[in-house]
Amino acid sequence: MGCFTSRMAVFPSGGSRSKLLAGLAGLAASVALIWGSAHAQSPLNFTFALIGDLGYYPEQEPWVANVYADINRDNALAFAVHLGDLSRPVSACEDAFRRKRLAEFNAINHPVIFTPGDNDWTDCHEPDLKNGDPLERLADVRALFFPDEQSLGKRKLPLLRQSRDSAFARYRENARWEMGGVTFITLHVVGTNNGLGRKPEWDAEYEERNAANLMWLRQGFAHASANKSRAVVVLQQANLFPHITPNAGPEGKPSGYASLRDALEKEVNAFEKPVVLVHGDSHFFRIDNAYSKRPPRGKGGDPAPENFTRVETFGTPNHHWLHVTVDPQDPNVFTFRPRIVQENIIKRN
């Protein structure tokens, strides 16, 4: 326990005393202004929240509200990221439900960054859905959730969007921001094989979006290297590693993930500092190194990149969230802690 020592201050009297007090007050104000400005612009230590894949059924909506309320109670959070899938397609594809989720995001006290999931547009083709055109639903998602150059939420966080480049003008959902020496990148990569393998026009959309994602990934790591970022966080909806169980389904043929998975591994190896990939999709909370490969029998094999961590958030039916602490002085930079929402714990006895 620290020791606090108190000393009596002896001040001069009269005009000298007044001048001294005025000088000390001015110095204190200057120090407070300098510290406050630096702290607001670039907090070295901060925390943020990760959520996604929640509220698939109407009876789960109170649990979703409990998650948002729990996040709101944490006044220290710098921002929150929703990793896609507003609900099941039967709800997430509907106009009224989308606007409900948008209003909920904007009611959260912290900046909220959203990246779309497959339930939010690619899976809107299901025959029992009223809004059944995935490409039209994608256009609606972009117009609704990405209207400007800042986050959602009550407090706003400025974002750099890929759409600033005229060659990628439609990809408003791909964003980048900096905080505490860490570079954050969102990529529009969705489940169900990233939308590849259903119809020619949907495959064409995949090819263009995949090219945009690859470019945004490369530019993000180039930016991080040039700015000597302490770490990089990549955030998206899809599980890039469907060959590792549990998963959201087998990997498609051709794969909608292989090129991005390979590109990310190259960037991880070149960057050499901590890289975290955060995703949802499989509804299975885990923290691991998904680039680990089992060597052939009788061979030692090569270790996975030591600077890489894969994180998957909670998902339906588990309605909780992940609390992340960033400390650039920590060699690992990140500390992950599941936040179990007490109101969502089921009594089993």
Protein Blocks (a to p, Z undefined) as FASTA:
>chain_A
ZZdddddddddehjllmmmmmmmmmmmmmmmmmmmmmmmmmcfbdcddddehehkbfklm
mmmmmmmmmmmmmmmbgbdcdeejjbafklmmpmklmmmmmmmmmmpmbdcdddddfklm
mmmmpmkbfblcfklmmmmmmmmmmmbccdedjbdcddddfklpmklmmlmmbccddeeh
iacddddddeehnopaibmklmmmmmmmmmmmmmmmmmmmmmmmmnopabdcdddfbdcb
lmbccdfbdcddddfklmmmmmmmmmmmmnopacddddehjopacdddfkbccddehiab
jaddfkbccddddddfbdcdddddddfkbmnlpacdddddfklpccfZZ
